[in-house]
Amino acid sequence: MNKFSMIALIGLIALAGCAKNTEWQNQSKPTRSWTTDARDCNKVSNRLVNRELDNTSSVRDGERTTYDRQLARYDNSKRLRSFFDNCMSSRGYRRVDITK
């Protein structure tokens, strides 16, 4: 692992430690519905990201540098999270801060 990758990893770990603890809640649905809704939103999110990748992929993975692949993975995880959040919100859920 090169110096830049190590610094980036340490930065991400530090940011993760500062993240708030939240959970999805929907006051109009029973708690057990969350599992089904989260699974469905996860499937939809993965399908949308894969479709985007198919439409925009101009460079094969074998031709990318390690750094480019890491950036692509990071971007994909952000897109997955965004699609998932939008899907859950569209089903009436909202993020709520929780205390430990």
ChimeraX attribute file (.defattr): number of C-alpha atoms within 10 A of each C-alpha:
attribute: neighborCount
match mode: 1-to-1
recipient: residues
	/A:1	5
	/A:2	6
	/A:3	8
	/A:4	10
	/A:5	13
	/A:6	11
	/A:7	11
	/A:8	11
	/A:9	12
	/A:10	12
	/A:11	12
	/A:12	12
	/A:13	11
	/A:14	11
	/A:15	10
	/A:16	10
	/A:17	10
	/A:18	9
	/A:19	8
	/A:20	11
	/A:21	12
	/A:22	12
	/A:23	11
	/A:24	16
	/A:25	17
	/A:26	17
	/A:27	9
	/A:28	8
	/A:29	12
	/A:30	9
	/A:31	11
	/A:32	8
	/A:33	10
	/A:34	16
	/A:35	10
	/A:36	10
	/A:37	15
	/A:38	17
	/A:39	12
	/A:40	14
	/A:41	21
	/A:42	19
	/A:43	13
	/A:44	16
	/A:45	21
	/A:46	18
	/A:47	14
	/A:48	15
	/A:49	16
	/A:50	14
	/A:51	12
	/A:52	13
	/A:53	13
	/A:54	10
	/A:55	9
	/A:56	9
	/A:57	10
	/A:58	8
	/A:59	8
	/A:60	7
	/A:61	12
	/A:62	8
	/A:63	9
	/A:64	12
	/A:65	10
	/A:66	12
	/A:67	11
	/A:68	12
	/A:69	14
	/A:70	13
	/A:71	12
	/A:72	15
	/A:73	12
	/A:74	12
	/A:75	12
	/A:76	17
	/A:77	14
	/A:78	12
	/A:79	17
	/A:80	22
	/A:81	15
	/A:82	13
	/A:83	20
	/A:84	21
	/A:85	20
	/A:86	15
	/A:87	19
	/A:88	22
	/A:89	15
	/A:90	11
	/A:91	14
	/A:92	13
	/A:93	20
	/A:94	17
	/A:95	14
	/A:96	13
	/A:97	11
	/A:98	9
	/A:99	7
	/A:100	4
